[in-house]
Amino acid sequence: MVEAGWDQDKILSTPLTLYMEYLNLRHQSFIKERMKDLDISPGGFTYLVNIHYHENISQRELAEVLFVSEANVAKIVKKLEKNGYIERLPDEDNKSRKILKLTEKGQSTTCTLIRMTHVWEEKVTNYLSDGQIDKLKEMLYDLTLESADK
């Protein structure tokens, strides 16, 4: 775990992935506390947001976007569908393909969760300027793209 008071050598020698993992765990804890009555796991949050951002995405495409197995996607999608957050609709151009769509409940819940995430971001980045936050997001976006090719 990252601790206050580390010297510069320790900060710089710690792998980037450890910082990313720690931030992710802290975010999940923050969101989980606020999602108690929603019956959505932090992983389910990731699925909802990606379905929100990728219109007309299939289960297979969602697995590719998230770098997980199709079986993993099927399991979480089934639970989200059972709880009324998403629906699987036939693709009119390809009857064997199912499109994932947020229901009205799913759309509302996803927007609420995204707003909660922005509150969390504001808390952890309150010492950064808007320009620094924008630059950090651009850099993380670039790292994400770069990691996808590896």
N, C-alpha and C positions, 0 to 999 in steps of 0.2 A: 504494500500500500504506500502511496505517496504521503510523505509527512512534511509539515512545515519545518523549515530550518535546514534543509539539505544544502550541502555546499554545491558550488557551480559544477564541479567535476561529476558529482553524483547525478545532478539534474541532467547534464548533457550526455552522460553515458547510459542513462536509462532508455530502453527501447521505446520508440514512439508508440508502438502498439500497446504498451502498458498504460500510457497516459490515455489513449483512446478507449481502452477497456475500462479503466477506472471511471472516466467520464460517462461511458455508457451505463455502467452499473449504478452510478449515482442518479443518472436520469431515470433509469428504470425504477429505482426505489421511489423517486419523486412521483412519477406517473402512477406506479402501482398503488401508492397510498391514496391517490385521488380517484382510482378506478375500481375501488372495492366493490361497489354496487353495480358495476357494468358487466361483470363476468367476461372480461377481456384480459388476456395476459399481455405483458409487455411485448412479446413476440407478435401477438394478434394486432397490437397497435401498429407495428411495422407493416404488417400485411394490409391493414386498412388504409394507411397512408399511401402505400404503393399502388393500391387499387384506385385510390383517389387521384393520384398523379398520372396514372397510365390508363387512359380510357381504352375500352375494348381489349383489355388484356386477358389472355387465357391462363389457365393454371400452369401450363408448360412455360409460357413466357414469364410468368411471375416467378417460377422456380429459377429461371435463368437470371432474372433481375436480382434476385436475392441470393444467388449462389447456393441454393439448397436443393434437395431431391424433390422430385414430383410427389413422392409419397408424403414428405413432410408438408408440402403445400396442401395436398388433399386432406390431410388430417386437420390442419388449422382452418382451412376453408370450410370443411364440413361443420366444425364447431361454430364458426362465424355465421354460417348460413342457418344453422339450427337456432341460434340466438337472435336471428332477424337482422343482422348487420349487412349481409350481402346476399345476392342471389346469383345463380348460375343460369345464364340464358343461352339458347342455341344461337350460333353464328349463322346468319342467313346465307352467307356465302359458302360456309363449310359446316354441314350438319353434324359432323363428328366433333367439332370444336365448340367448347363452352366458353362464353364470355363472362367474366366476373364483373358485377356491378354492385355499387353500394346501394342499399335501400335508403329510403328517407331517414330511417333511424340510424343507419350506418353513416350517412352523410353528416347528419347532425352530430353524432358522437365523434366522428373523425375531426370535424371542425373544432369541437370542444377540446379534444386531445391536442390538436395542433396549437390552439391558443394556450393550453397549459404548458406545452413545450416552450413556447415563446416566453412565458413567465419565468420558467426555469432558466432559459438562456439569458434573460435580462439579469437574473440574480447572479449567475456565474460569470457574466461578462461586464458587470457594472463598472469596472475600472478601465474598460477599453472604450475608445472612441468609436463612433459609428463607422468611420473609415477602416479602423483596425478590425472590427467585426466583419465588415464586408470582405476585407482582404483575407481574413482567416477562413471564411466560408468558401471563397474562391480557391484558396490553397487546398482545403479539404476536398472540395469538388475535384480538383485536378489530381490529388492523391487517389481518390476513389476511382477515377477513370484509369489512372496509371496502374492501379492494383488489379483492375479487371483484365488487363492484358497479360498478366503474369501467370 
